[in-house]
């Protein structure tokens, strides 16, 4: 079973937990670490001969175009992670469209490819911002990976399909690919898709979740992480105990866990796993909503 490995390319000062302490106006004054951190990711994937989907922040692409070209040149899929890492549900539709167009343009300028796969910062397409899918379809996006079907203090749509499904919008269809979850006894849905859950919890938790999805459900799983999650020497900018634990715990163990995942499971790009047939329907995946 081929699973999806995806990387949200942003610097250590971009996460939502850090933005509470560092205003966007100050980003340009901070020393960037994104090139070195992403190089570690590229080297890790190269060792395992795995291609992944890199959701690049437009702000990063504008300032580090050579990094985007290196990602594309290594055979990875270049996707869009917005321009300025604003949460979708905090923007108006007009602001979201402008932010997305700007991100598409700078990413295309950097690597010569217009991205058609999108992921919102902090999975911020929620019930009240579902209108964003129509705008993405209007702008030519064929795939989105912004909806997390869990209950969370910042994001999530509990009850949304746990597996890839086509969403119809007035601008056309778009394939939604959620991050990996498992359904526990009693109906609780637990996240197993990487990121902080991989950093904070034992490796066996994520591995058991992926095996359950692959072998019991017969479905691919979508995992994600950030380059800064491999950088244990980054400045600690997040404030408050909860934010610091959520952001920085497990950084020194993350690369070893990713190395184990890439050894124990098979991975590819998002569109490599969920390609679209000429009709626009998902290829090789069951059709219709699935819980």
C-alpha positions in Angstrom: 0.0 0.0 0.0 1.4 3.4 -1.0 0.9 6.1 1.6 1.4 9.9 1.2 4.3 11.7 2.8 3.9 15.4 2.8 6.0 18.2 4.1 4.8 21.7 5.0 7.8 24.0 4.1 7.8 26.9 6.5 10.4 28.4 8.9 10.5 28.0 12.6 8.8 31.3 13.2 5.7 30.5 11.0 3.7 28.0 13.1 0.5 29.3 14.6 1.8 28.7 18.2 4.8 31.0 17.4 2.8 33.7 15.6 1.2 34.6 18.9 4.7 35.7 20.1 6.3 37.0 16.9 4.4 39.4 14.6 4.6 38.7 10.8 6.2 42.1 10.4 9.2 40.8 12.3 9.8 37.6 10.2 12.2 39.3 7.9 14.4 40.3 10.8 14.9 36.8 12.1 17.6 34.4 10.9 16.1 31.9 8.5 16.8 28.2 9.1 14.4 26.7 6.5 17.0 25.9 3.8 19.2 23.8 6.2 16.2 22.1 7.7 14.6 21.3 4.3 18.0 20.0 3.1 17.8 17.4 5.9 14.4 16.4 4.7 15.5 16.1 1.1 18.5 14.0 2.2 16.3 11.7 4.3 13.9 11.1 1.4 16.8 10.5 -1.0 18.2 7.8 1.2 14.9 6.0 1.1 14.3 6.8 -2.6 11.0 8.3 -1.8 9.2 11.2 -3.5 6.9 13.4 -1.4 4.6 16.4 -1.7 6.1 19.6 -0.4 3.5 22.2 0.6 5.6 25.4 0.2 4.7 28.6 1.9 4.7 31.5 -0.6 6.7 33.7 1.7 9.4 31.1 1.7 9.3 30.6 -2.1 9.7 34.3 -2.6 12.8 34.5 -0.5 14.3 31.1 -1.2 13.5 30.3 -4.9 16.5 28.1 -5.3 15.2 25.8 -2.5 11.9 25.4 -4.4 13.8 24.5 -7.6 15.9 22.0 -5.6 12.7 20.3 -4.3 11.2 20.1 -7.8 14.5 19.0 -9.3 14.7 16.1 -6.9 11.5 14.8 -8.3 9.1 15.9 -5.5 5.7 17.4 -6.0 5.6 21.1 -5.2 2.3 22.2 -3.7 0.9 25.4 -2.1 0.7 26.2 1.7 -0.7 29.7 1.3 1.5 32.8 1.1 1.5 34.3 4.6 0.3 31.4 6.8 -2.9 33.2 7.8 -5.6 31.0 9.1 -8.4 30.6 6.5 -11.2 31.2 9.0 -9.7 34.5 10.0 -9.8 35.8 6.3 -12.5 37.0 4.1 -13.0 35.1 0.8 -11.4 38.1 -1.0 -8.4 38.0 1.3 -8.1 34.2 0.8 -8.2 34.5 -3.0 -5.5 37.2 -3.0 -3.3 35.3 -0.6 -3.6 32.1 -2.7 -3.0 33.8 -6.0 0.1 35.4 -4.7 1.4 32.1 -3.4 0.7 30.4 -6.7 2.5 33.1 -8.6 5.7 33.1 -6.5 5.9 29.3 -6.4 5.4 29.1 -10.2 8.1 31.8 -10.6 10.5 29.8 -8.5 10.1 26.4 -10.1 8.2 26.9 -13.3 5.2 24.8 -12.1 1.9 26.2 -11.0 0.8 24.3 -8.0 -2.6 22.4 -8.1 -2.5 20.9 -4.7 -3.2 23.0 -1.6 -3.0 22.8 2.2 -4.2 25.5 4.5 -2.1 26.6 7.4 -3.0 24.7 10.6 -5.8 22.8 8.7 -7.9 26.0 8.9 -10.6 25.0 6.4 -13.3 24.2 9.0 -17.1 24.3 8.9 -17.2 28.1 8.7 -14.6 28.3 6.0 -15.7 25.6 3.6 -16.2 28.4 1.1 -12.5 28.2 0.5 -12.8 25.0 -1.5 -14.9 26.8 -4.1 -12.2 29.4 -4.5 -9.5 26.7 -4.8 -11.4 24.9 -7.5 -11.9 28.3 -9.3 -8.1 28.9 -9.2 -7.3 25.5 -10.8 -6.5 23.4 -7.7 -7.5 19.7 -8.2 -6.6 18.5 -4.7 -6.8 19.8 -1.2 -5.5 18.5 2.1 -6.8 21.0 4.6 -9.6 19.2 6.5 -8.7 17.2 9.6 -11.6 15.0 10.6 -11.0 15.4 14.4 -11.9 17.6 17.3 -9.2 20.1 18.1 -8.9 23.4 19.9 -8.0 25.2 16.6 -9.1 23.2 13.7 -11.0 20.1 12.5 -14.3 18.9 11.2 -15.5 16.0 13.3 -17.5 13.6 11.2 -15.9 14.6 7.9 -14.8 11.7 5.7 -11.7 10.0 7.1 -10.6 9.1 3.6 -10.2 10.9 0.2 -13.5 12.1 -1.3 -14.5 14.4 -4.0 -16.2 17.6 -2.9 -18.5 19.3 -5.4 -18.4 23.1 -5.5 -20.0 25.7 -7.7 -16.6 26.2 -9.4 -16.1 22.4 -10.0 -15.0 19.4 -8.0 -11.9 19.2 -5.8 -10.5 16.0 -4.2 -10.2 16.4 -0.4 -7.4 14.2 1.1 -7.6 14.3 5.0 -4.7 13.6 7.3 -4.6 10.0 8.6 -6.9 9.0 11.5 -8.1 5.8 13.0 -11.5 5.1 14.5 -11.4 3.7 18.0 -14.1 1.7 19.9 -17.0 4.0 20.7 -16.6 6.0 17.6 -13.7 8.2 18.7 -11.5 9.4 15.9 -7.8 9.6 16.8 -5.1 11.4 14.7 -2.1 9.3 13.6 -0.9 11.5 10.7 2.4 12.7 11.9 3.4 16.2 13.0 3.2 16.8 16.7 1.5 13.4 17.2 4.6 11.7 15.8 6.9 13.9 17.8 5.1 13.6 21.1 3.9 10.0 21.1 5.9 6.7 20.8 6.7 5.6 17.3 4.6 2.4 17.8 1.4 4.6 18.1 1.8 6.0 14.6 3.0 2.7 13.1 0.1 0.8 14.6 -2.3 3.4 13.2 -0.9 3.2 9.7 -1.0 -0.6 9.7 -4.6 -0.5 10.8 -5.5 1.9 7.9 -3.5 -0.1 5.3 -4.4 -3.6 6.3 -7.8 -3.5 8.0 -9.3 -0.7 6.0 -7.4 -1.2 2.8 -6.8 2.5 2.4 -3.7 4.7 2.0 -2.8 7.1 4.8 -1.7 10.7 4.5 1.2 11.9 6.8 2.7 15.3 7.3 5.5 17.0 9.1 7.5 20.3 8.9 11.3 20.8 8.3 11.6 22.7 11.5 10.5 19.6 13.4 13.9 18.1 12.6 15.8 21.2 13.9 16.4 20.7 17.6 18.7 23.8 17.7 16.0 26.3 16.6 15.2 29.3 18.8 12.4 28.7 21.2 10.0 31.6 20.4 6.6 30.2 21.4 5.3 31.5 24.7 3.4 29.6 27.4 4.0 26.1 28.7 1.3 24.5 26.5 2.5 26.1 23.3 6.2 25.3 24.1 5.4 21.6 24.8 3.2 21.4 21.6 5.9 23.0 19.4 9.3 21.8 20.8 8.8 18.5 22.5 10.4 15.6 20.7 12.4 17.6 18.1 15.6 15.6 18.8 13.8 12.3 18.1 11.8 13.3 15.0 14.3 12.4 12.3 14.8 8.9 13.8 11.1 8.3 13.8 10.7 9.5 10.2 13.6 7.2 9.2 11.8 4.3 10.8 8.5 5.2 9.0 10.2 5.4 5.7 11.8 2.0 6.3 8.6 0.3 7.5 6.0 1.7 5.1 5.8 2.7 1.4 5.3 6.4 0.5 4.7 8.6 -2.5 3.3 12.0 -3.5 -0.3 13.0 -2.9 -1.2 12.9 -6.6 0.8 9.8 -7.0 -1.5 8.0 -4.6 -4.7 9.9 -5.5 -4.4 10.6 -9.2 -7.4 11.7 -11.2 -8.9 9.8 -14.1 -9.6 11.7 -17.3 -13.2 12.1 -16.1 -11.9 14.0 -13.1 -12.9 11.1 -10.7 -10.3 9.7 -8.2 -8.3 6.9 -9.8 -7.8 3.7 -7.8 -9.8 4.7 -4.7 -13.3 3.8 -3.6 -15.8 6.5 -4.6 -18.2 8.4 -2.3 -17.9 9.5 1.3 -16.4 7.1 3.8 -16.3 7.5 7.6 
